[in-house]
Amino acid sequence: MYEKQVETMQELLQMRKNSRRKRDAVYTRLKTELATAIEDGALAPGEMVPSESELSTQYGISRSSVRTALDELEGDGLIFKRPGKGTFVKDNTLMVLEQDNEPFRTIGIDFDIKSGEQNWYTSKLLDGVEEICNNGNCRISLLRNFDFSQLKPGFIDGYISASSTEQELQRIVELRTLGINPVLINRMTHLDGIAYFSVNYRKESQNAVNKLITEGHHDVGIVSGPLFPRTSQLHYQGYCDALGIAENAVSSLQCFVPGYESDAVYAELIEEYLKRVSISAIYLVNGCFAAPLKIAADKLGLKLGRDIRVMCFDDVAYMAGQLDYSFSYVKMPLYEMGRDAAAYLLNKFKMGEDMPVARKLYRAELVDIQ
């Protein structure tokens, strides 16, 4: 009897040992496959890694084992975690260099630094810039509406601009003559020597409208401000690309409104537009048209999300409760752009001309809000 119990115990121990070996083998495979996917680009920088629950189910191991593998990958510098958001692939192309014995630096910015819903765009850019500067012996200086004719060498070391006017671009070129390193954020340029971190507005607009077309919407309207800002023009070009129409074509599906007007004015103009067109979907170039669209639709007895499918280029998720209708929007990685632009400048300060000019394009995400 005793010998049989001993034999049974040995079998149990062997089974546990085999089970542990199997678990360890799967754990190692998980870590290796994730690392390989990141290094090969199958998981791109900034892309979300599958959740612990998904990986646990896929590999047949416990969530604690998955968590350990992810912790080790984070320790290896391949991924990073954002509480409440998930785990993402780290972009190691712009690692900030060690700041030992580096002088204190100043980065100027030209976008509003106020927080709150009304400044959702610039606040996300600033969050990324601040993360790097707070850990990189660097301070931020707001230069919005600054008289650049008074700017002297040494006042700032770098400059991050979110503007796209010809006047601003010319000013950026002139900064280089003062030894100031300029960077465009969420803007692109063909000017030599100017770094940028941006999405491709034209391509992302095309993708957004293509989503509507794929869903079966062929009469897609558009609400846009004037086309003279470069970004508005790119939005419209992407819309035209998706629908296969010429940029200079005149169509009843187009609703162009003046810039910097009140919600009441926009609502009135959009209401008149909706009265004269028959559309199943509408593309809003700017988030400022989302609330006026609801006002106009309510007056006409239209149910947005049901009668008219809505796509907005801007991240208007914070307005979901106010809008009270389902919509989709283009979510740009603004935080990542700000972070990478600041990291580039800190590297540039240390490496000088040995640091190549960075020109990085990011992929936007199409998000559905029900």
N, C-alpha and C positions, 0 to 999 in steps of 0.2 A: 504494500500500500504506500509506504513511505517512498520507495523507489519510483513508483508511478507518479507521485506528487512532484518529486524532483524533476522527473522527465518532462512533466507538463509545464513546470515553472521554466525550465530551460527552453522549451518550445516558445513560451510566451515572450521570454527575453529575446529570443532570436527573431520573433515576429516584429517586436518593437524596434529591434536594431535594423531589420530590413526596411521597416516603415520609415525610420529616421533617415536611412541612406537614400531612400526614394524621395523623401521630402527635400533633403539637402540637394539632391540632383536636380529636382524641379526648380528649387529656389535659385540654384546657380544658373540654370537655363534661363529663367526669367530675367535675372540681372544681366546676363550676357546678351540676350536678345534685345533688351531695351537699350543697352549701351551701344550695340551694333546698329540698331535702327537710328539712334541719335547721330552717331559718327558717320553713317552713310547718308544722312539727310532724309531718311524715310519719315522720321519725326523731326520737323523743321524747328528752328529757334522760335520760341514763343508759343509753340503748339502745345495744347494740353495733353498730358499723359493720361491714359485710361485710369479710372478710379481704382482704389484699393479693392472695392467690391467686384468690379469687372475683372481685374487681374486675378483675384482669388478664385472666381468662377472659371476663368479661362485656363488657369494652370492647375487647379485642383489642390491648392494649398491654403492655409489659414491666412486671414487678413494680417495677423501679426507678422507672419513670415514675409508677406508682401511689403508691409510697412518697413521691415528691417532692410529689405532689398532697396527700397526707395531711399531710405536714410543713407545707405552706403553710396548710392548713385549721387545723392545730394552732396555727400562728403567728397566725392570725386569731382564735383563741379560740373556735372552734366545736367542736373535739373535743379529747380528751386520751387519752394512751396509758398503759396499765398493763402493765408488763413481765410476760410470761407469761400475761396475761389477754386482751389485745386492745385495740382502739380503741373509744372510747365517745363519745357526744354529750355535750358539756359543758353543764351547767345554768347559764346566765348570769342566771337570775332572782335569784340570791343571791350576786352577786359581792362579795367583801370589799373595802371601800373602803381607800384608802391610809391608812396609820397615822402619817403625818408628824405629829410633835409630840403624838401621842395619849398620854394617861397609861397607865401599866401597869394592866391589868385582871385580875380574878380571876373565873373561872367555877367554881361549885360543881357537883358531880355526885353522884348518889345511888346509882350502880351500882358494883359491884366492879371494881377496876382490875387484878386479877391476870390474868396471861396463862395460856395452856394450854388443852387440849381441854375441860376441865370448865367453862371460862369463855368458850367460843367466842362466845356471844351478846354479852356485855358487852365483850369484847376488840375485836370488830368495831365496836361503837359508839364505843369509846374511840379506835380508830385514826382514825376520821373526825374526832372532836373535836380530837385531838392535831395532825392535819395543819394545821388552821386556827390553833390556838393557838400552835403552834411558829413560825408565820410571821406572827403578828398581834399581837405585844406583849401576850401574854396567858398566864396560867398557870392550871392546873387544881387544884382543891382537892376532896378526897374528903370528902363530908359524910354518908356513910352512917351511920345510927344517931346522928346528931348531935342534940343537944338544941336545937331551934330556938327555945325560949323564951329562950335566951341570945344569940340572934343580934341583932347591932346593925347599924344602918345603916353601910355602908362596909366591912363585913367581907368581903362578896362583891358583885360587880356584877351577875352573872347566875347563873341556876340551871337546870341541865338535869336533868329527872327522867324516869326510866323506870318509875315506879310508877303504879298506877292505883287505889289504895284511896281511899275517900271522905275518910279522914283526911289522906292525902297531898294530895289536890286542895284541901282546905280550907287546908292549910298553904301551898300555892302561891298561893292568893288573898291570903293574909295577907302574903306576901313583897312584893307590889306596894305595900303601904302603907309598906314600909321602903325603897322606891326600888330594889328588886331586880327585875330582869327575868327572869321565869320562862318556861321552854319545856318542853313535853312531847315526849318522843322515843319513837316507836312506840306512842304512846297518843293517843287523841282525846278532845276535850271540847267541850261546848257553852257553857262558861263564857266570858263576855265578856272580851276582852282577853288571853286566854291563847293563845299560839302553839303549834302542834304540827307535827311531821313524822312521818308514820306510814303504815302500810298500813291498809287497811280489813279488820280481822280477819274480820268476818262475810262480806264479799264474797269474800275470798281462800279462806276455808274452803269456801264454796259452790262456788267454781271447782275446788277440789281434789276434792271429792266428785263434782262433775259429770263430771270426767275419768274417774272410776271407772265412773260410770253409762254414759257414752259407750262405754266399753270392753265394756259388756254386764253389768256387776255391778249387780244390783238389791237384793240382800240385803247391804247394807253395814253392818257393825258399827262401833261407836265405843267407844274407851277414853278416858275423861276423868276428871280429878280433880273436886273439888267445883266447883259452878257459881258460888259466891259471888264469886271474883275476876272482875272485869269482862271480862277477856280470855277466860277460860274460857267465860263465858256467850256471848260473841260467836262463839267457835268452834262451840259447840253450835247456836246459832241458824243459822249458815251451813250446818251439816250438815242441820238440819231443812228449811231453804229448798230445798236440793238434792233432798231426798227427798220434799218436798211434805207434810210432817207437821207437826202442831201442836207448839209448844215444850213444852207440858205433857203431851203424849202419853206414855204409858208403853209401852215396847217391849222385847221380849226381846233386841233387837239392841244395846241400850245396856248399857255396863259402866262404872259410876261407882265410882271407888275413892277412898279417903281421901288427903289430901295429905301430902307429905313422909315417905313410907315408904321402906323399903329395896327393892332389886331383888328380894330373896327374897319379900317380902310381896306385891309387885305380881305377880310370876310366879305365885304361888299363886292369887291372885284371878283373874288372866287365864286360868289353866289351868281353873279351875272354870267360868268364863264360856264358854270354847271347848267345853267338854264338853256344854253345854246348848243351844248355838245351831248353826245351819247357815248359814254365811256363806261367800261367795266372795271378799270383800274386807273390809278393816278400816281404819278411819281413826283414827290416833293423834293426839290433840290436842297431846301434848307429847312431846318427844324422850326423856324419861326412861322412857317405856314401851317403847322399841324393844328394848333388851336383855332385859327381863323377858318380852316377847312371844316372843323366840327361845327362852328357857329353857322357857316353857310349851309352845310348839309342839314342841320336841324331845322333851319328856316324852310328848306325845300322838302322836308319830310323824308330825307334819304337816310338810310342806315349804313354808316361807314363800316366796312368789314363784311357786310352782306351785299348791299347794292353796289358798292364801290370798294374794290381792294386797294389798300393804301401801302405805299412804299416810301420811306423817307431816307434821305442820305445820312442825315445826322442821327446821333444816338439820342433819341427822345424817350428812352425807357423811363426816365425819372418823371415823365409827364403821363404815364400810363393811367394812373387813377383819375387825373383831370380829363383826359381825352375820352375815356370810357368807350373805346372801340378797338378792335383787333387791328394790328398793323405789323409791318416788317420794317426793319431799319438796317442801315449799314453801320456796323460797329468798327471803328478804326482803333488800332492799338496805340492810342495817344500817350499813355503812360510809358510804353516801351520806347516810343520816339524821343520823348523828353530825356529818358534815362540814357539812351544810346548817344544822343547828341552831346550831352554833358560829358559822358565817358570819353567820347572822341576828343573833345576839347582838352580834357585833362591829359590824355595821351599826347595830344599835339603840343601842349605846353612843354612837356618833357622831351619829346623826340624831335620837335621842330620839323624841318623839311624832310626828315627821314620817315615821317608819318605820312603814308599815302592818303590822298583825298578820298574820303568815304562817301559813297553814294549808294544808299541802301533803300530798297523798296520793300514794303511790308504788304501782306495780304490782309484785306479786311474780312470781316465775318458778317454774314447775313443772319439776322436774329428775328425770330417771330415772337410777337407778343399777343397773347390771346385775351 
